[in-house]
Amino acid sequence: FRNPVEEEDMLTVRLREAFLDLAVECVSVIGCRVSPAQKAQMVRFVQAHLDPVSLAIGDGANDVDMIREANIGIGISGEEGGQAALAADYALAQFRFLLPLLLVHGHWCYHRISTLIFYCFYKNMALTLIPFWFVFFNGFSGQTFVERWTIAMYNTLFTALPIITMGLYDQVLRRTSLLQYPKLYYRGQDNKYFDGWAFASWVASAVFHSIVFFFFVEAALAHNVHGPDGRVFGLFSNGVHIFTAVVIAVNLKAALELSTWNIVTVSALAASLVLYFGWLVG
């Protein structure tokens, strides 16, 4: 004989599975006379069984639990008060603004974050791999190829502004195109911009560029003659030339990856190079 508690648990599981199968087949699901706790439970139930990126939108205090439970919460500030907007990740004035938020700003944000992550890996690998190639020339002594303050300013001054403008102002497609062709939204769901192959291509590019930066500059300075008076380059002089190639190439890489060129992005790229050469002169 089965335990009544076990039979009740099995029945509950079957009902949940049947409800989930039915909900997946529906375009829209409307819950009537649902309590705030039940709304949050519904979101939690779908997240546990389907593993989606869920979005919850509401306009009243009874939607706060549901908004907090979802991965992305959107609150509409209106006649129902501002509790939903205060508890949400994004606040909208009207429900119709949800479409541009997802199709336009969501697409832009996904592309910006993807490019930003890959670019940060690229620019840091392009620099940090150079000391690895340098150890084969310095006898594994731990000697750096350029003085430490210059290296410390790499991420804080010489390559910081392009990252900021890329993360704030880059627009891979126009607003009108994204609204006219809603299927472009699926590029984010299909991980077209952020996947293993894209990451591997950026890593391979960083490794290749670091080899070019180091060995090409070393070969160009092989004779080690600075001027007609016979003076030769020192250790840090060679390193400055290598570091200069890295800074210029990394900023040019950011310029090539930008989809939107405006006064802000161009000024950021120019300012990075001006700051670097001003640092050298100073």
C-alpha positions as a Python dict, from the first residue, in 0.01 Angstrom:
ca = {
    (1, 'F'): (0, 0, 0),
    (2, 'R'): (122, 349, -84),
    (3, 'N'): (153, 618, 173),
    (4, 'P'): (-118, 884, 121),
    (5, 'V'): (146, 1153, 158),
    (6, 'E'): (355, 999, -121),
    (7, 'E'): (48, 972, -345),
    (8, 'E'): (-30, 1338, -281),
    (9, 'D'): (329, 1436, -365),
    (10, 'M'): (320, 1237, -690),
    (11, 'L'): (-11, 1396, -783),
    (12, 'T'): (132, 1741, -715),
    (13, 'V'): (433, 1670, -936),
    (14, 'R'): (210, 1548, -1219),
    (15, 'L'): (-13, 1851, -1191),
    (16, 'R'): (288, 2081, -1203),
    (17, 'E'): (426, 1904, -1508),
    (18, 'A'): (89, 1922, -1682),
    (19, 'F'): (54, 2289, -1594),
    (20, 'L'): (406, 2362, -1722),
    (21, 'D'): (340, 2181, -2051),
    (22, 'L'): (18, 2376, -2095),
    (23, 'A'): (183, 2709, -2009),
    (24, 'V'): (464, 2653, -2259),
    (25, 'E'): (213, 2599, -2538),
    (26, 'C'): (33, 2926, -2460),
    (27, 'V'): (125, 3264, -2601),
    (28, 'S'): (-6, 3447, -2294),
    (29, 'V'): (-111, 3332, -1949),
    (30, 'I'): (-349, 3543, -1737),
    (31, 'G'): (-384, 3474, -1368),
    (32, 'C'): (-711, 3596, -1214),
    (33, 'R'): (-741, 3677, -845),
    (34, 'V'): (-378, 3582, -780),
    (35, 'S'): (-212, 3691, -459),
    (36, 'P'): (131, 3860, -457),
    (37, 'A'): (292, 3547, -311),
    (38, 'Q'): (137, 3332, -583),
    (39, 'K'): (269, 3566, -853),
    (40, 'A'): (621, 3528, -716),
    (41, 'Q'): (570, 3152, -686),
    (42, 'M'): (468, 3138, -1052),
    (43, 'V'): (788, 3311, -1161),
    (44, 'R'): (995, 3089, -933),
    (45, 'F'): (824, 2779, -1074),
    (46, 'V'): (900, 2871, -1435),
    (47, 'Q'): (1261, 2962, -1354),
    (48, 'A'): (1320, 2633, -1175),
    (49, 'H'): (1189, 2414, -1457),
    (50, 'L'): (1277, 2604, -1775),
    (51, 'D'): (1590, 2797, -1669),
    (52, 'P'): (1499, 3110, -1865),
    (53, 'V'): (1598, 3472, -1829),
    (54, 'S'): (1268, 3590, -1685),
    (55, 'L'): (1120, 3938, -1688),
    (56, 'A'): (838, 4054, -1461),
    (57, 'I'): (649, 4379, -1510),
    (58, 'G'): (392, 4533, -1280),
    (59, 'D'): (242, 4864, -1176),
    (60, 'G'): (133, 4815, -816),
    (61, 'A'): (249, 4712, -471),
    (62, 'N'): (99, 4366, -521),
    (63, 'D'): (353, 4305, -800),
    (64, 'V'): (662, 4376, -588),
    (65, 'D'): (724, 4012, -491),
    (66, 'M'): (697, 3901, -853),
    (67, 'I'): (928, 4179, -972),
    (68, 'R'): (1194, 4091, -716),
    (69, 'E'): (1173, 3721, -796),
    (70, 'A'): (1237, 3764, -1170),
    (71, 'N'): (1582, 3809, -1322),
    (72, 'I'): (1477, 4149, -1457),
    (73, 'G'): (1209, 4354, -1287),
    (74, 'I'): (1025, 4641, -1453),
    (75, 'G'): (791, 4873, -1267),
    (76, 'I'): (536, 5109, -1417),
    (77, 'S'): (496, 5429, -1222),
    (78, 'G'): (139, 5551, -1256),
    (79, 'E'): (-194, 5561, -1082),
    (80, 'E'): (-117, 5254, -871),
    (81, 'G'): (169, 5430, -697),
    (82, 'G'): (545, 5398, -711),
    (83, 'Q'): (609, 5082, -511),
    (84, 'A'): (662, 4868, -820),
    (85, 'A'): (897, 5122, -977),
    (86, 'L'): (1102, 5151, -658),
    (87, 'A'): (1147, 4773, -634),
    (88, 'A'): (1227, 4722, -1002),
    (89, 'D'): (1549, 4731, -1202),
    (90, 'Y'): (1389, 4963, -1458),
    (91, 'A'): (1101, 5207, -1425),
    (92, 'L'): (873, 5295, -1716),
    (93, 'A'): (603, 5558, -1751),
    (94, 'Q'): (382, 5347, -1978),
    (95, 'F'): (361, 4985, -2078),
    (96, 'R'): (426, 5065, -2445),
    (97, 'F'): (783, 5164, -2358),
    (98, 'L'): (860, 4798, -2289),
    (99, 'L'): (909, 4735, -2663),
    (100, 'P'): (1197, 4982, -2716),
    (101, 'L'): (1346, 4881, -2381),
    (102, 'L'): (1383, 4520, -2498),
    (103, 'L'): (1434, 4551, -2872),
    (104, 'V'): (1651, 4864, -2876),
    (105, 'H'): (1823, 4922, -2543),
    (106, 'G'): (1840, 4551, -2461),
    (107, 'H'): (2010, 4477, -2793),
    (108, 'W'): (2251, 4767, -2752),
    (109, 'C'): (2335, 4669, -2396),
    (110, 'Y'): (2397, 4305, -2488),
    (111, 'H'): (2633, 4401, -2771),
    (112, 'R'): (2815, 4660, -2557),
    (113, 'I'): (2873, 4421, -2269),
    (114, 'S'): (2990, 4142, -2501),
    (115, 'T'): (3236, 4366, -2684),
    (116, 'L'): (3349, 4524, -2360),
    (117, 'I'): (3430, 4191, -2194),
    (118, 'F'): (3617, 4061, -2497),
    (119, 'Y'): (3807, 4387, -2539),
    (120, 'C'): (3916, 4394, -2174),
    (121, 'F'): (4053, 4041, -2207),
    (122, 'Y'): (4226, 4137, -2531),
    (123, 'K'): (4397, 4455, -2414),
    (124, 'N'): (4521, 4301, -2090),
    (125, 'M'): (4647, 3984, -2257),
    (126, 'A'): (4819, 4187, -2529),
    (127, 'L'): (5025, 4361, -2258),
    (128, 'T'): (5073, 4087, -1998),
    (129, 'L'): (5200, 3834, -2254),
    (130, 'I'): (5491, 4061, -2346),
    (131, 'P'): (5674, 3999, -2012),
    (132, 'F'): (5626, 3629, -2084),
    (133, 'W'): (5817, 3660, -2413),
    (134, 'F'): (6067, 3889, -2244),
    (135, 'V'): (6174, 3628, -1986),
    (136, 'F'): (6347, 3431, -2261),
    (137, 'F'): (6574, 3731, -2316),
    (138, 'N'): (6640, 3839, -1956),
    (139, 'G'): (6746, 3497, -1829),
    (140, 'F'): (6431, 3455, -1618),
    (141, 'S'): (6561, 3724, -1385),
    (142, 'G'): (6226, 3895, -1323),
    (143, 'Q'): (6341, 4220, -1483),
    (144, 'T'): (6054, 4426, -1632),
    (145, 'F'): (6076, 4563, -1984),
    (146, 'V'): (5950, 4908, -1881),
    (147, 'E'): (5933, 5096, -1553),
    (148, 'R'): (5644, 5004, -1323),
    (149, 'W'): (5458, 5337, -1309),
    (150, 'T'): (5409, 5333, -1685),
    (151, 'I'): (5265, 4983, -1666),
    (152, 'A'): (5040, 5090, -1377),
    (153, 'M'): (4892, 5370, -1587),
    (154, 'Y'): (4801, 5134, -1870),
    (155, 'N'): (4452, 5055, -1740),
    (156, 'T'): (4389, 5379, -1553),
    (157, 'L'): (4487, 5639, -1815),
    (158, 'F'): (4605, 5506, -2147),
    (159, 'T'): (4318, 5265, -2227),
    (160, 'A'): (4037, 5364, -1987),
    (161, 'L'): (3846, 5624, -2190),
    (162, 'P'): (3771, 5403, -2494),
    (163, 'I'): (3621, 5142, -2261),
    (164, 'I'): (3390, 5399, -2102),
    (165, 'T'): (3268, 5535, -2436),
    (166, 'M'): (3227, 5184, -2575),
    (167, 'G'): (3013, 5080, -2280),
    (168, 'L'): (2797, 5394, -2286),
    (169, 'Y'): (2758, 5517, -2642),
    (170, 'D'): (2821, 5234, -2887),
    (171, 'Q'): (2516, 5141, -3099),
    (172, 'V'): (2561, 4841, -3324),
    (173, 'L'): (2238, 4912, -3519),
    (174, 'R'): (2004, 5207, -3553),
    (175, 'R'): (1693, 5236, -3339),
    (176, 'T'): (1468, 5234, -3645),
    (177, 'S'): (1623, 4912, -3776),
    (178, 'L'): (1584, 4731, -3444),
    (179, 'L'): (1219, 4833, -3418),
    (180, 'Q'): (1150, 4750, -3780),
    (181, 'Y'): (1306, 4403, -3759),
    (182, 'P'): (1215, 4255, -3417),
    (183, 'K'): (1380, 3922, -3503),
    (184, 'L'): (1716, 4087, -3442),
    (185, 'Y'): (1633, 4045, -3074),
    (186, 'Y'): (1698, 3672, -3112),
    (187, 'R'): (2067, 3742, -3165),
    (188, 'G'): (2092, 3795, -2794),
    (189, 'Q'): (1897, 3482, -2706),
    (190, 'D'): (2110, 3278, -2946),
    (191, 'N'): (2437, 3421, -2808),
    (192, 'K'): (2549, 3547, -3145),
    (193, 'Y'): (2776, 3813, -2994),
    (194, 'F'): (2900, 3625, -2689),
    (195, 'D'): (3005, 3265, -2739),
    (196, 'G'): (3311, 3041, -2716),
    (197, 'W'): (3423, 3094, -3074),
    (198, 'A'): (3413, 3472, -3040),
    (199, 'F'): (3613, 3454, -2717),
    (200, 'A'): (3868, 3222, -2878),
    (201, 'S'): (3913, 3462, -3170),
    (202, 'W'): (3982, 3753, -2933),
    (203, 'V'): (4230, 3546, -2733),
    (204, 'A'): (4408, 3433, -3049),
    (205, 'S'): (4422, 3795, -3166),
    (206, 'A'): (4574, 3902, -2833),
    (207, 'V'): (4840, 3629, -2846),
    (208, 'F'): (4930, 3708, -3206),
    (209, 'H'): (4948, 4083, -3146),
    (210, 'S'): (5164, 4042, -2836),
    (211, 'I'): (5412, 3837, -3041),
    (212, 'V'): (5416, 4105, -3311),
    (213, 'F'): (5453, 4387, -3057),
    (214, 'F'): (5753, 4229, -2888),
    (215, 'F'): (5948, 4049, -3160),
    (216, 'F'): (5888, 4301, -3437),
    (217, 'V'): (6003, 4595, -3226),
    (218, 'E'): (6301, 4396, -3095),
    (219, 'A'): (6399, 4309, -3451),
    (220, 'A'): (6360, 4673, -3559),
    (221, 'L'): (6592, 4779, -3276),
    (222, 'A'): (6837, 4493, -3328),
    (223, 'H'): (7131, 4723, -3411),
    (224, 'N'): (7056, 4918, -3093),
    (225, 'V'): (7189, 5250, -3227),
    (226, 'H'): (7009, 5563, -3109),
    (227, 'G'): (7179, 5837, -3310),
    (228, 'P'): (7481, 5939, -3520),
    (229, 'D'): (7688, 5994, -3206),
    (230, 'G'): (7690, 5620, -3142),
    (231, 'R'): (7470, 5617, -2834),
    (232, 'V'): (7276, 5295, -2785),
    (233, 'F'): (6936, 5220, -2643),
    (234, 'G'): (6900, 5115, -2283),
    (235, 'L'): (6673, 4849, -2143),
    (236, 'F'): (6381, 5080, -2077),
    (237, 'S'): (6426, 5257, -2409),
    (238, 'N'): (6348, 4933, -2590),
    (239, 'G'): (6060, 4874, -2352),
    (240, 'V'): (5911, 5217, -2417),
    (241, 'H'): (5903, 5145, -2790),
    (242, 'I'): (5728, 4814, -2728),
    (243, 'F'): (5484, 4972, -2483),
    (244, 'T'): (5411, 5252, -2730),
    (245, 'A'): (5323, 4996, -2996),
    (246, 'V'): (5088, 4824, -2750),
    (247, 'V'): (4907, 5144, -2649),
    (248, 'I'): (4860, 5264, -3007),
    (249, 'A'): (4746, 4925, -3136),
    (250, 'V'): (4507, 4863, -2847),
    (251, 'N'): (4340, 5202, -2895),
    (252, 'L'): (4315, 5145, -3269),
    (253, 'K'): (4157, 4807, -3196),
    (254, 'A'): (3894, 4984, -2987),
    (255, 'A'): (3833, 5226, -3274),
    (256, 'L'): (3780, 4936, -3515),
    (257, 'E'): (3539, 4759, -3279),
    (258, 'L'): (3325, 5068, -3225),
    (259, 'S'): (3009, 5067, -3435),
    (260, 'T'): (2929, 5433, -3366),
    (261, 'W'): (3173, 5713, -3430),
    (262, 'N'): (3081, 6048, -3274),
    (263, 'I'): (3255, 6337, -3106),
    (264, 'V'): (3263, 6153, -2772),
    (265, 'T'): (3422, 5831, -2898),
    (266, 'V'): (3675, 6008, -3119),
    (267, 'S'): (3769, 6246, -2838),
    (268, 'A'): (3818, 5953, -2599),
    (269, 'L'): (4053, 5775, -2838),
    (270, 'A'): (4248, 6093, -2907),
    (271, 'A'): (4268, 6179, -2537),
    (272, 'S'): (4410, 5836, -2454),
    (273, 'L'): (4697, 5881, -2696),
    (274, 'V'): (4756, 6241, -2586),
    (275, 'L'): (4770, 6130, -2222),
    (276, 'Y'): (5020, 5858, -2308),
    (277, 'F'): (5261, 6074, -2504),
    (278, 'G'): (5220, 6351, -2249),
    (279, 'W'): (5320, 6099, -1982),
    (280, 'L'): (5632, 6007, -2180),
    (281, 'V'): (5732, 6368, -2229),
    (282, 'G'): (5664, 6449, -1866),
}
